[in-house]
Amino acid sequence: QVQVVESGGGLVQAGGSLRLSCVVSGRTFSTYTMGWFRQAPEKERTFVAGMRWNGGSTLYADSVKGRFTISRDNAKNTVYLQMNSLKREDTAVYYCAADSSGGVVMTSQNFYNSWGQGTQVTVSS
């Protein structure tokens, strides 16, 4: 069974940066498509960024383009989300998810079959 564990959340001032990490168990991590999602209070969970297994294909939500960067280190079974120029509206619980099919990055959470518990990111003004 695949386990997904996020870390790196916290409290940061607007304009600041955070880097989230996500470690995935299993020997086939390098074949997974990985995604980051977020859920703000009383809102639905939405797609933030995704990267295909070989790192050659990435996708970002319009709201984070130019500020967030997804990357991965297959040797460490880890995917990262570097978040710069954070805004109050970035406040949310951030989830890491794995799509074991290794297909193109999908924005719908229905395509991801393993999820972490989430890490809280709070951006203050």
C-alpha positions, 0 to 999 in steps of 0.5 A, a space after each residue: 500500500 502506498 503511503 503519502 506524507 506531507 510536511 513543511 507547512 506553517 505560518 508565513 507572512 504575505 510575500 514570504 515563501 514555504 517549501 512543502 515536501 511529500 514522501 511517497 513509500 513504494 519502489 514504483 514512485 518514479 512511475 507515478 504522476 504526482 499532484 498537489 491540491 489544496 482546500 481552504 476553509 469551507 471550500 472544495 479541494 482544488 488542483 494546485 500543481 502536478 508533475 508527470 513521472 519523468 518530470 517532463 510535464 508539469 501543470 499549474 493552476 492559473 492562481 499559482 503560475 509564476 509563484 509556485 514550482 513543483 519538482 521531484 527527486 525520484 531517488 528520494 521518493 519525494 515531490 516538492 512544492 516551492 511556494 513564493 510570493 505567498 498571498 493570504 488566499 493561499 491559506 489552505 490545507 495542502 494535500 499531496 496525491 499520487 496517480 499510480 497510472 503515471 499518465 498525463 497530469 490531471 486536475 481532477 482529484 478523481 484520478 489520484 488514488 493515494 493521498 496524504 493527510 495534508 499540511 496546513 499553510 497559513 499566510 498572514 497579512 
